[in-house]
Amino acid sequence: MAPSTPNLVLLLYSDRSDPVARALVERAAGLPYELLAMSLAQLIDEVRVGDLWNWRGRTIDPSRTAVVNRLVSVETGDGAVPPLETSFQCQEFWTWLAGALRHFRYVSSLPSSLSPMGSFGSLADQWLELPELITGLRVPAHRPSGSAQALHGDVYVVDPRRLYSLGSRATADNAVPRGHLAYIRPAGKLFHVAQVGSAIIAPNAPPHLRREQWNHVESFARAMSALSTSRILEHAFFDGDEIPVFYSTCPVPVITGREPVYADLLVRGLHDDIKSDPQRPAP
C-alpha cells in the first residue's frame, strides 16, 4: 500500500533559535503542510502517546505526519528543564524516542546514542567510515593518539568530537593528547555545503572552484542523500588545488544557516524529500 500523504509537519525543537527551527517557523507559509512546533519539555510533559499522539486536544496521526527533529539534548529546552534527572533516564528517553519516531511518515533524523539529533559521530568516525561508503572521497591524512605512525607536513592536533574546530598546530615532538587526532591540514580554506535531502547550496564556496571540483562535491551530496538517515546536514571541505578534501559533516548548519538563502533551501528541500519518501538504511 502506498504511504499516506502527510498533512502535518511536526517540528520537535530544543532551541527555537536553531537555524532550522527558526527558518521553518518563519517560513511555515511556504510549506504545503501545516507546521506544528513542539518543545522538548512539551513533548515530555504534555503529549499522550499511543497509536495516535494527543497534545492539547490535538490528535497527531504518525502515518500522516512528517517530523523535523531538532532535539539537541535533554538539558536544554524553552526555559523549563525536562524531568529527566539521571543519565539512565536520558538514555531511556532517547531510545524510546528513536523507536517512536519510526512510526512517522517521515523523520528528518533519528536519535542515536551519539547525538539525539542524529549524526555520523566524530571526525575519527567520519574519516574512517565515509571513504568506505563514498567512492573517491578524500579525507586528511591522520593518526589517533597512541599510534606510532609519523606524520609530516602541516600537522594539527584536534579533539575529534569538535566538528567545527581545526585544532592547533602540533608541538615539535608531535605528541597527541589522549583521545585526540593528529592530521595533516590540507591546503586551501574551508567552505561549507548545506544539504536538505538531495538539495544543496554552498554560499561561501570560493569563486575559483573549478567545475570538476564542484562535481566532486555534488557527487558526495548525492551519495549522502542516498545513504544517510540524517536529511539535514552541513558539510565542510578544504578547497585546495585539486579535488576538495572532506573535513566533517554535522546536523547543525552553523555556517550556512546564517545565510538568507538557507530558508529557501530548507523549505524546498524538505518538501521534495518528504514527497520522495526514500527508503534508507540506518547510518
LUMPA-197745 format. One record per residue (C-alpha): residue number from 1; x, y, z. Coordinates in steps of 0.1 Angstrom, whole numbers, plus 5000, padded with zeros to 4 digits. Example, Ala and Ser with C-alpha at 12.3 -4.5 7.8 and 13.67 -1.06 7.14 Angstrom:
<node><nr>1</nr><px>5123</px><py>4955</py><pz>5078</pz></node>
<node><nr>2</nr><px>5137</px><py>4989</py><pz>5071</pz></node>
This chain:
<node><nr>1</nr><px>5000</px><py>5000</py><pz>5000</pz></node>
<node><nr>2</nr><px>5013</px><py>5035</py><pz>4991</pz></node>
<node><nr>3</nr><px>5022</px><py>5056</py><pz>5021</pz></node>
<node><nr>4</nr><px>4997</px><py>5083</py><pz>5031</pz></node>
<node><nr>5</nr><px>5003</px><py>5119</py><pz>5020</pz></node>
<node><nr>6</nr><px>5014</px><py>5140</py><pz>5050</pz></node>
<node><nr>7</nr><px>4991</px><py>5167</py><pz>5062</pz></node>
<node><nr>8</nr><px>5013</px><py>5180</py><pz>5090</pz></node>
<node><nr>9</nr><px>5050</px><py>5188</py><pz>5098</pz></node>
<node><nr>10</nr><px>5058</px><py>5183</py><pz>5135</pz></node>
<node><nr>11</nr><px>5088</px><py>5204</py><pz>5145</pz></node>
<node><nr>12</nr><px>5105</px><py>5190</py><pz>5176</pz></node>
<node><nr>13</nr><px>5129</px><py>5215</py><pz>5190</pz></node>
<node><nr>14</nr><px>5152</px><py>5222</py><pz>5219</pz></node>
<node><nr>15</nr><px>5160</px><py>5258</py><pz>5209</pz></node>
<node><nr>16</nr><px>5138</px><py>5280</py><pz>5187</pz></node>
<node><nr>17</nr><px>5170</px><py>5299</py><pz>5176</pz></node>
<node><nr>18</nr><px>5184</px><py>5267</py><pz>5160</pz></node>
<node><nr>19</nr><px>5188</px><py>5277</py><pz>5123</pz></node>
<node><nr>20</nr><px>5165</px><py>5250</py><pz>5111</pz></node>
<node><nr>21</nr><px>5138</px><py>5256</py><pz>5137</pz></node>
<node><nr>22</nr><px>5139</px><py>5294</py><pz>5132</pz></node>
<node><nr>23</nr><px>5137</px><py>5291</py><pz>5094</pz></node>
<node><nr>24</nr><px>5108</px><py>5267</py><pz>5095</pz></node>
<node><nr>25</nr><px>5088</px><py>5288</py><pz>5119</pz></node>
<node><nr>26</nr><px>5095</px><py>5320</py><pz>5098</pz></node>
<node><nr>27</nr><px>5087</px><py>5303</py><pz>5065</pz></node>
<node><nr>28</nr><px>5059</px><py>5280</py><pz>5075</pz></node>
<node><nr>29</nr><px>5036</px><py>5295</py><pz>5049</pz></node>
<node><nr>30</nr><px>5060</px><py>5282</py><pz>5022</pz></node>
<node><nr>31</nr><px>5053</px><py>5245</py><pz>5032</pz></node>
<node><nr>32</nr><px>5023</px><py>5227</py><pz>5016</pz></node>
<node><nr>33</nr><px>5016</px><py>5213</py><pz>5051</pz></node>
<node><nr>34</nr><px>5006</px><py>5227</py><pz>5084</pz></node>
<node><nr>35</nr><px>5035</px><py>5233</py><pz>5108</pz></node>
<node><nr>36</nr><px>5032</px><py>5224</py><pz>5145</pz></node>
<node><nr>37</nr><px>5061</px><py>5233</py><pz>5167</pz></node>
<node><nr>38</nr><px>5066</px><py>5214</py><pz>5200</pz></node>
<node><nr>39</nr><px>5094</px><py>5219</py><pz>5225</pz></node>
<node><nr>40</nr><px>5113</px><py>5191</py><pz>5243</pz></node>
<node><nr>41</nr><px>5096</px><py>5200</py><pz>5276</pz></node>
<node><nr>42</nr><px>5062</px><py>5199</py><pz>5260</pz></node>
<node><nr>43</nr><px>5069</px><py>5165</py><pz>5244</pz></node>
<node><nr>44</nr><px>5079</px><py>5150</py><pz>5277</pz></node>
<node><nr>45</nr><px>5053</px><py>5167</py><pz>5299</pz></node>
<node><nr>46</nr><px>5022</px><py>5171</py><pz>5278</pz></node>
<node><nr>47</nr><px>5019</px><py>5146</py><pz>5250</pz></node>
<node><nr>48</nr><px>4999</px><py>5114</py><pz>5254</pz></node>
<node><nr>49</nr><px>5015</px><py>5088</py><pz>5232</pz></node>
<node><nr>50</nr><px>4998</px><py>5058</py><pz>5215</pz></node>
<node><nr>51</nr><px>4989</px><py>5047</py><pz>5180</pz></node>
<node><nr>52</nr><px>4979</px><py>5083</py><pz>5178</pz></node>
<node><nr>53</nr><px>4996</px><py>5112</py><pz>5197</pz></node>
<node><nr>54</nr><px>4974</px><py>5137</py><pz>5216</pz></node>
<node><nr>55</nr><px>4986</px><py>5171</py><pz>5226</pz></node>
<node><nr>56</nr><px>4964</px><py>5199</py><pz>5240</pz></node>
<node><nr>57</nr><px>4933</px><py>5184</py><pz>5224</pz></node>
<node><nr>58</nr><px>4950</px><py>5179</py><pz>5191</pz></node>
<node><nr>59</nr><px>4953</px><py>5144</py><pz>5175</pz></node>
<node><nr>60</nr><px>4985</px><py>5137</py><pz>5156</pz></node>
<node><nr>61</nr><px>4985</px><py>5107</py><pz>5133</pz></node>
<node><nr>62</nr><px>5021</px><py>5095</py><pz>5128</pz></node>
<node><nr>63</nr><px>5011</px><py>5079</py><pz>5094</pz></node>
<node><nr>64</nr><px>5001</px><py>5114</py><pz>5081</pz></node>
<node><nr>65</nr><px>5029</px><py>5134</py><pz>5099</pz></node>
<node><nr>66</nr><px>5064</px><py>5144</py><pz>5089</pz></node>
<node><nr>67</nr><px>5088</px><py>5150</py><pz>5118</pz></node>
<node><nr>68</nr><px>5117</px><py>5175</py><pz>5117</pz></node>
<node><nr>69</nr><px>5138</px><py>5165</py><pz>5147</pz></node>
<node><nr>70</nr><px>5158</px><py>5194</py><pz>5162</pz></node>
<node><nr>71</nr><px>5161</px><py>5180</py><pz>5197</pz></node>
<node><nr>72</nr><px>5197</px><py>5186</py><pz>5208</pz></node>
<node><nr>73</nr><px>5198</px><py>5174</py><pz>5244</pz></node>
<node><nr>74</nr><px>5176</px><py>5168</py><pz>5274</pz></node>
<node><nr>75</nr><px>5193</px><py>5195</py><pz>5294</pz></node>
<node><nr>76</nr><px>5181</px><py>5223</py><pz>5271</pz></node>
<node><nr>77</nr><px>5146</px><py>5235</py><pz>5262</pz></node>
<node><nr>78</nr><px>5124</px><py>5266</py><pz>5261</pz></node>
<node><nr>79</nr><px>5130</px><py>5276</py><pz>5296</pz></node>
<node><nr>80</nr><px>5118</px><py>5246</py><pz>5316</pz></node>
<node><nr>81</nr><px>5142</px><py>5217</py><pz>5325</pz></node>
<node><nr>82</nr><px>5126</px><py>5184</py><pz>5315</pz></node>
<node><nr>83</nr><px>5121</px><py>5159</py><pz>5343</pz></node>
<node><nr>84</nr><px>5150</px><py>5137</py><pz>5334</pz></node>
<node><nr>85</nr><px>5174</px><py>5137</py><pz>5363</pz></node>
<node><nr>86</nr><px>5198</px><py>5109</py><pz>5355</pz></node>
<node><nr>87</nr><px>5219</px><py>5097</py><pz>5326</pz></node>
<node><nr>88</nr><px>5199</px><py>5064</py><pz>5327</pz></node>
<node><nr>89</nr><px>5166</px><py>5083</py><pz>5323</pz></node>
<node><nr>90</nr><px>5181</px><py>5103</py><pz>5294</pz></node>
<node><nr>91</nr><px>5193</px><py>5072</py><pz>5277</pz></node>
<node><nr>92</nr><px>5159</px><py>5055</py><pz>5282</pz></node>
<node><nr>93</nr><px>5141</px><py>5086</py><pz>5267</pz></node>
<node><nr>94</nr><px>5163</px><py>5088</py><pz>5236</pz></node>
<node><nr>95</nr><px>5159</px><py>5051</py><pz>5230</pz></node>
<node><nr>96</nr><px>5122</px><py>5053</py><pz>5234</pz></node>
<node><nr>97</nr><px>5120</px><py>5083</py><pz>5211</pz></node>
<node><nr>98</nr><px>5141</px><py>5067</py><pz>5183</pz></node>
<node><nr>99</nr><px>5116</px><py>5038</py><pz>5183</pz></node>
<node><nr>100</nr><px>5085</px><py>5061</py><pz>5185</pz></node>
<node><nr>101</nr><px>5097</px><py>5082</py><pz>5156</pz></node>
<node><nr>102</nr><px>5100</px><py>5052</py><pz>5133</pz></node>
<node><nr>103</nr><px>5062</px><py>5051</py><pz>5131</pz></node>
<node><nr>104</nr><px>5060</px><py>5086</py><pz>5115</pz></node>
<node><nr>105</nr><px>5056</px><py>5091</py><pz>5078</pz></node>
<node><nr>106</nr><px>5089</px><py>5109</py><pz>5075</pz></node>
<node><nr>107</nr><px>5117</px><py>5118</py><pz>5100</pz></node>
<node><nr>108</nr><px>5145</px><py>5142</py><pz>5092</pz></node>
<node><nr>109</nr><px>5168</px><py>5123</py><pz>5117</pz></node>
<node><nr>110</nr><px>5165</px><py>5095</py><pz>5142</pz></node>
<node><nr>111</nr><px>5181</px><py>5100</py><pz>5176</pz></node>
<node><nr>112</nr><px>5212</px><py>5079</py><pz>5183</pz></node>
<node><nr>113</nr><px>5234</px><py>5072</py><pz>5213</pz></node>
<node><nr>114</nr><px>5259</px><py>5097</py><pz>5198</pz></node>
<node><nr>115</nr><px>5235</px><py>5125</py><pz>5191</pz></node>
<node><nr>116</nr><px>5198</px><py>5129</py><pz>5198</pz></node>
<node><nr>117</nr><px>5196</px><py>5149</py><pz>5165</pz></node>
<node><nr>118</nr><px>5213</px><py>5121</py><pz>5146</pz></node>
<node><nr>119</nr><px>5249</px><py>5123</py><pz>5131</pz></node>
<node><nr>120</nr><px>5278</px><py>5104</py><pz>5118</pz></node>
<node><nr>121</nr><px>5298</px><py>5107</py><pz>5150</pz></node>
<node><nr>122</nr><px>5332</px><py>5122</py><pz>5155</pz></node>
<node><nr>123</nr><px>5359</px><py>5132</py><pz>5130</pz></node>
<node><nr>124</nr><px>5376</px><py>5099</py><pz>5136</pz></node>
<node><nr>125</nr><px>5344</px><py>5080</py><pz>5127</pz></node>
<node><nr>126</nr><px>5337</px><py>5101</py><pz>5097</pz></node>
<node><nr>127</nr><px>5373</px><py>5099</py><pz>5083</pz></node>
<node><nr>128</nr><px>5372</px><py>5061</py><pz>5088</pz></node>
<node><nr>129</nr><px>5337</px><py>5052</py><pz>5076</pz></node>
<node><nr>130</nr><px>5327</px><py>5077</py><pz>5049</pz></node>
<node><nr>131</nr><px>5355</px><py>5069</py><pz>5025</pz></node>
<node><nr>132</nr><px>5344</px><py>5033</py><pz>5026</pz></node>
<node><nr>133</nr><px>5309</px><py>5043</py><pz>5017</pz></node>
<node><nr>134</nr><px>5316</px><py>5071</py><pz>4991</pz></node>
<node><nr>135</nr><px>5339</px><py>5063</py><pz>4963</pz></node>
<node><nr>136</nr><px>5367</px><py>5088</py><pz>4958</pz></node>
<node><nr>137</nr><px>5362</px><py>5108</py><pz>4990</pz></node>
<node><nr>138</nr><px>5394</px><py>5123</py><pz>5003</pz></node>
<node><nr>139</nr><px>5399</px><py>5129</py><pz>5040</pz></node>
<node><nr>140</nr><px>5430</px><py>5144</py><pz>5058</pz></node>
<node><nr>141</nr><px>5459</px><py>5120</py><pz>5065</pz></node>
<node><nr>142</nr><px>5456</px><py>5114</py><pz>5102</pz></node>
<node><nr>143</nr><px>5465</px><py>5092</py><pz>5132</pz></node>
<node><nr>144</nr><px>5449</px><py>5087</py><pz>5166</pz></node>
<node><nr>145</nr><px>5467</px><py>5092</py><pz>5200</pz></node>
<node><nr>146</nr><px>5489</px><py>5061</py><pz>5207</pz></node>
<node><nr>147</nr><px>5497</px><py>5054</py><pz>5171</pz></node>
<node><nr>148</nr><px>5534</px><py>5052</py><pz>5162</pz></node>
<node><nr>149</nr><px>5527</px><py>5063</py><pz>5126</pz></node>
<node><nr>150</nr><px>5547</px><py>5095</py><pz>5118</pz></node>
<node><nr>151</nr><px>5530</px><py>5125</py><pz>5100</pz></node>
<node><nr>152</nr><px>5550</px><py>5150</py><pz>5081</pz></node>
<node><nr>153</nr><px>5537</px><py>5184</py><pz>5069</pz></node>
<node><nr>154</nr><px>5514</px><py>5209</py><pz>5084</pz></node>
<node><nr>155</nr><px>5504</px><py>5187</py><pz>5114</pz></node>
<node><nr>156</nr><px>5475</px><py>5197</py><pz>5136</pz></node>
<node><nr>157</nr><px>5460</px><py>5181</py><pz>5167</pz></node>
<node><nr>158</nr><px>5422</px><py>5182</py><pz>5173</pz></node>
<node><nr>159</nr><px>5396</px><py>5168</py><pz>5196</pz></node>
<node><nr>160</nr><px>5376</px><py>5146</py><pz>5171</pz></node>
<node><nr>161</nr><px>5343</px><py>5154</py><pz>5189</pz></node>
<node><nr>162</nr><px>5346</px><py>5191</py><pz>5179</pz></node>
<node><nr>163</nr><px>5334</px><py>5190</py><pz>5143</pz></node>
<node><nr>164</nr><px>5339</px><py>5228</py><pz>5139</pz></node>
<node><nr>165</nr><px>5374</px><py>5230</py><pz>5153</pz></node>
<node><nr>166</nr><px>5405</px><py>5227</py><pz>5132</pz></node>
<node><nr>167</nr><px>5425</px><py>5222</py><pz>5164</pz></node>
<node><nr>168</nr><px>5460</px><py>5237</py><pz>5167</pz></node>
<node><nr>169</nr><px>5494</px><py>5231</py><pz>5153</pz></node>
<node><nr>170</nr><px>5512</px><py>5201</py><pz>5168</pz></node>
<node><nr>171</nr><px>5542</px><py>5206</py><pz>5191</pz></node>
<node><nr>172</nr><px>5577</px><py>5199</py><pz>5179</pz></node>
<node><nr>173</nr><px>5575</px><py>5163</py><pz>5191</pz></node>
<node><nr>174</nr><px>5541</px><py>5158</py><pz>5175</pz></node>
<node><nr>175</nr><px>5527</px><py>5144</py><pz>5208</pz></node>
<node><nr>176</nr><px>5490</px><py>5137</py><pz>5206</pz></node>
<node><nr>177</nr><px>5469</px><py>5140</py><pz>5238</pz></node>
<node><nr>178</nr><px>5449</px><py>5110</py><pz>5247</pz></node>
<node><nr>179</nr><px>5416</px><py>5109</py><pz>5228</pz></node>
<node><nr>180</nr><px>5428</px><py>5134</py><pz>5202</pz></node>
<node><nr>181</nr><px>5437</px><py>5131</py><pz>5165</pz></node>
<node><nr>182</nr><px>5468</px><py>5143</py><pz>5146</pz></node>
<node><nr>183</nr><px>5462</px><py>5152</py><pz>5110</pz></node>
<node><nr>184</nr><px>5479</px><py>5170</py><pz>5081</pz></node>
<node><nr>185</nr><px>5459</px><py>5201</py><pz>5074</pz></node>
<node><nr>186</nr><px>5451</px><py>5202</py><pz>5037</pz></node>
<node><nr>187</nr><px>5459</px><py>5232</py><pz>5016</pz></node>
<node><nr>188</nr><px>5432</px><py>5258</py><pz>5010</pz></node>
<node><nr>189</nr><px>5404</px><py>5272</py><pz>5030</pz></node>
<node><nr>190</nr><px>5372</px><py>5256</py><pz>5043</pz></node>
<node><nr>191</nr><px>5339</px><py>5261</py><pz>5025</pz></node>
<node><nr>192</nr><px>5306</px><py>5248</py><pz>5037</pz></node>
<node><nr>193</nr><px>5278</px><py>5230</py><pz>5019</pz></node>
<node><nr>194</nr><px>5242</px><py>5229</py><pz>5033</pz></node>
<node><nr>195</nr><px>5222</px><py>5198</py><pz>5023</pz></node>
<node><nr>196</nr><px>5185</px><py>5191</py><pz>5028</pz></node>
<node><nr>197</nr><px>5176</px><py>5158</py><pz>5012</pz></node>
<node><nr>198</nr><px>5191</px><py>5160</py><pz>4977</pz></node>
<node><nr>199</nr><px>5191</px><py>5198</py><pz>4976</pz></node>
<node><nr>200</nr><px>5224</px><py>5216</py><pz>4983</pz></node>
<node><nr>201</nr><px>5238</px><py>5251</py><pz>4984</pz></node>
<node><nr>202</nr><px>5274</px><py>5264</py><pz>4991</pz></node>
<node><nr>203</nr><px>5270</px><py>5301</py><pz>4999</pz></node>
<node><nr>204</nr><px>5307</px><py>5305</py><pz>5009</pz></node>
<node><nr>205</nr><px>5322</px><py>5284</py><pz>4981</pz></node>
<node><nr>206</nr><px>5353</px><py>5301</py><pz>4967</pz></node>
<node><nr>207</nr><px>5348</px><py>5317</py><pz>4933</pz></node>
<node><nr>208</nr><px>5379</px><py>5299</py><pz>4919</pz></node>
<node><nr>209</nr><px>5363</px><py>5265</py><pz>4925</pz></node>
<node><nr>210</nr><px>5365</px><py>5246</py><pz>4892</pz></node>
<node><nr>211</nr><px>5337</px><py>5226</py><pz>4876</pz></node>
<node><nr>212</nr><px>5354</px><py>5193</py><pz>4883</pz></node>
<node><nr>213</nr><px>5359</px><py>5203</py><pz>4919</pz></node>
<node><nr>214</nr><px>5322</px><py>5212</py><pz>4923</pz></node>
<node><nr>215</nr><px>5313</px><py>5179</py><pz>4905</pz></node>
<node><nr>216</nr><px>5331</px><py>5161</py><pz>4933</pz></node>
<node><nr>217</nr><px>5311</px><py>5179</py><pz>4960</pz></node>
<node><nr>218</nr><px>5278</px><py>5172</py><pz>4941</pz></node>
<node><nr>219</nr><px>5287</px><py>5135</py><pz>4938</pz></node>
<node><nr>220</nr><px>5293</px><py>5134</py><pz>4976</pz></node>
<node><nr>221</nr><px>5260</px><py>5151</py><pz>4983</pz></node>
<node><nr>222</nr><px>5241</px><py>5126</py><pz>4961</pz></node>
<node><nr>223</nr><px>5258</px><py>5097</py><pz>4979</pz></node>
<node><nr>224</nr><px>5249</px><py>5112</py><pz>5013</pz></node>
<node><nr>225</nr><px>5213</px><py>5117</py><pz>5002</pz></node>
<node><nr>226</nr><px>5211</px><py>5080</py><pz>4992</pz></node>
<node><nr>227</nr><px>5227</px><py>5066</py><pz>5024</pz></node>
<node><nr>228</nr><px>5220</px><py>5090</py><pz>5053</pz></node>
<node><nr>229</nr><px>5191</px><py>5089</py><pz>5076</pz></node>
<node><nr>230</nr><px>5200</px><py>5124</py><pz>5087</pz></node>
<node><nr>231</nr><px>5184</px><py>5146</py><pz>5060</pz></node>
<node><nr>232</nr><px>5195</px><py>5180</py><pz>5072</pz></node>
<node><nr>233</nr><px>5233</px><py>5183</py><pz>5072</pz></node>
<node><nr>234</nr><px>5262</px><py>5207</py><pz>5068</pz></node>
<node><nr>235</nr><px>5295</px><py>5196</py><pz>5052</pz></node>
<node><nr>236</nr><px>5329</px><py>5212</py><pz>5053</pz></node>
<node><nr>237</nr><px>5356</px><py>5208</py><pz>5026</pz></node>
<node><nr>238</nr><px>5390</px><py>5223</py><pz>5020</pz></node>
<node><nr>239</nr><px>5391</px><py>5238</py><pz>4985</pz></node>
<node><nr>240</nr><px>5428</px><py>5233</py><pz>4978</pz></node>
<node><nr>241</nr><px>5442</px><py>5230</py><pz>4943</pz></node>
<node><nr>242</nr><px>5429</px><py>5195</py><pz>4935</pz></node>
<node><nr>243</nr><px>5398</px><py>5175</py><pz>4945</pz></node>
<node><nr>244</nr><px>5383</px><py>5191</py><pz>4976</pz></node>
<node><nr>245</nr><px>5392</px><py>5173</py><pz>5009</pz></node>
<node><nr>246</nr><px>5363</px><py>5165</py><pz>5032</pz></node>
<node><nr>247</nr><px>5366</px><py>5177</py><pz>5068</pz></node>
<node><nr>248</nr><px>5333</px><py>5170</py><pz>5086</pz></node>
<node><nr>249</nr><px>5296</px><py>5166</py><pz>5084</pz></node>
<node><nr>250</nr><px>5272</px><py>5179</py><pz>5111</pz></node>
<node><nr>251</nr><px>5234</px><py>5180</py><pz>5116</pz></node>
<node><nr>252</nr><px>5236</px><py>5217</py><pz>5126</pz></node>
<node><nr>253</nr><px>5240</px><py>5243</py><pz>5098</pz></node>
<node><nr>254</nr><px>5262</px><py>5266</py><pz>5119</pz></node>
<node><nr>255</nr><px>5277</px><py>5284</py><pz>5090</pz></node>
<node><nr>256</nr><px>5252</px><py>5281</py><pz>5061</pz></node>
<node><nr>257</nr><px>5222</px><py>5285</py><pz>5084</pz></node>
<node><nr>258</nr><px>5230</px><py>5322</py><pz>5088</pz></node>
<node><nr>259</nr><px>5226</px><py>5328</py><pz>5050</pz></node>
<node><nr>260</nr><px>5193</px><py>5344</py><pz>5038</pz></node>
<node><nr>261</nr><px>5191</px><py>5317</py><pz>5011</pz></node>
<node><nr>262</nr><px>5191</px><py>5289</py><pz>5037</pz></node>
<node><nr>263</nr><px>5154</px><py>5292</py><pz>5044</pz></node>
<node><nr>264</nr><px>5145</px><py>5287</py><pz>5008</pz></node>
<node><nr>265</nr><px>5168</px><py>5256</py><pz>5006</pz></node>
<node><nr>266</nr><px>5152</px><py>5242</py><pz>5037</pz></node>
<node><nr>267</nr><px>5116</px><py>5246</py><pz>5026</pz></node>
<node><nr>268</nr><px>5122</px><py>5234</py><pz>4991</pz></node>
<node><nr>269</nr><px>5145</px><py>5205</py><pz>5002</pz></node>
<node><nr>270</nr><px>5121</px><py>5193</py><pz>5028</pz></node>
<node><nr>271</nr><px>5091</px><py>5194</py><pz>5005</pz></node>
<node><nr>272</nr><px>5109</px><py>5174</py><pz>4978</pz></node>
<node><nr>273</nr><px>5124</px><py>5149</py><pz>5004</pz></node>
<node><nr>274</nr><px>5091</px><py>5142</py><pz>5020</pz></node>
<node><nr>275</nr><px>5075</px><py>5136</py><pz>4986</pz></node>
<node><nr>276</nr><px>5103</px><py>5113</py><pz>4975</pz></node>
<node><nr>277</nr><px>5098</px><py>5091</py><pz>5006</pz></node>
<node><nr>278</nr><px>5133</px><py>5074</py><pz>5002</pz></node>
<node><nr>279</nr><px>5140</px><py>5041</py><pz>5019</pz></node>
<node><nr>280</nr><px>5173</px><py>5045</py><pz>5036</pz></node>
<node><nr>281</nr><px>5194</px><py>5022</py><pz>5057</pz></node>
<node><nr>282</nr><px>5204</px><py>5032</py><pz>5092</pz></node>
<node><nr>283</nr><px>5238</px><py>5051</py><pz>5093</pz></node>
